[in-house]
């Protein structure tokens, strides 16, 4: 299996760029800790709960499945 977390990080970053919002704004909008989000996107926080992913997806206004790998 591919590195799931690398895929999720890349996808979140792509959504941030396409929507023109910062990680800080996403953290605020989604209710996720700014420090956690920065750490996860940088790869220093390796794990993320499904609850956090749901919050991030809602903050990005995308379905959760859009953040996950297809395979």
BAVO-112204 format. One line per 2 residues: number of its first residue (from 1); their letters; for each residue x, y, z of C-alpha. Coordinates in nm, 2 decimals, always signed. Example, Ala and Ser with C-alpha at 12.3 -4.5 7.8 and 13.67 -1.06 7.14 Angstrom:
REM residues 2
1 = AS = +1.23,-0.45,+0.78; +1.37,-0.11,+0.71
END
This chain:
REM residues 71
1 = XX = +0.00,+0.00,+0.00; +0.12,+0.35,-0.08
3 = XX = +0.20,+0.59,+0.20; -0.16,+0.70,+0.29
5 = XX = -0.04,+1.00,+0.50; +0.17,+1.14,+0.22
7 = XX = -0.12,+1.12,-0.02; -0.36,+1.29,+0.24
9 = XX = -0.10,+1.57,+0.30; -0.06,+1.63,-0.07
11 = XX = -0.43,+1.63,-0.13; -0.50,+1.88,+0.16
13 = XX = -0.22,+2.11,+0.03; -0.37,+2.09,-0.32
15 = XX = -0.71,+2.19,-0.19; -0.56,+2.47,+0.01
17 = XX = -0.39,+2.60,-0.30; -0.69,+2.57,-0.53
19 = XX = -0.91,+2.74,-0.28; -0.66,+3.01,-0.21
21 = XX = -0.67,+2.96,+0.17; -0.39,+2.92,+0.42
23 = XX = -0.35,+2.63,+0.66; -0.41,+2.87,+0.94
25 = XX = -0.75,+2.96,+0.80; -0.83,+2.59,+0.75
27 = XX = -0.74,+2.52,+1.11; -0.97,+2.80,+1.23
29 = XX = -1.26,+2.70,+0.99; -1.23,+2.33,+1.07
31 = XX = -1.17,+2.36,+1.45; -0.84,+2.17,+1.43
33 = XX = -0.55,+2.29,+1.62; -0.32,+2.51,+1.41
35 = XX = -0.01,+2.34,+1.56; -0.15,+2.00,+1.48
37 = XX = -0.24,+2.09,+1.12; +0.10,+2.25,+1.05
39 = XX = +0.27,+1.95,+1.20; +0.07,+1.70,+1.00
41 = XX = +0.12,+1.89,+0.67; +0.49,+1.91,+0.74
43 = XX = +0.50,+1.54,+0.81; +0.62,+1.57,+1.17
45 = XX = +0.28,+1.44,+1.30; +0.25,+1.10,+1.14
47 = XX = -0.10,+1.00,+1.25; -0.44,+1.16,+1.22
49 = XX = -0.77,+1.04,+1.34; -1.07,+0.99,+1.12
51 = XX = -1.25,+1.26,+1.33; -0.97,+1.51,+1.24
53 = XX = -1.00,+1.41,+0.88; -1.37,+1.47,+0.88
55 = XX = -1.32,+1.81,+1.04; -1.06,+1.90,+0.78
57 = XX = -1.28,+1.78,+0.49; -1.56,+1.99,+0.63
59 = XX = -1.33,+2.29,+0.66; -1.23,+2.24,+0.29
61 = XX = -1.59,+2.19,+0.20; -1.51,+1.86,+0.02
63 = XX = -1.63,+1.50,+0.09; -1.40,+1.30,+0.31
65 = XX = -1.34,+1.05,+0.03; -1.17,+1.33,-0.17
67 = XX = -0.88,+1.33,+0.08; -0.82,+0.95,+0.07
69 = XX = -0.64,+0.75,-0.19; -0.85,+0.56,-0.44
71 = X = -0.68,+0.22,-0.39
END
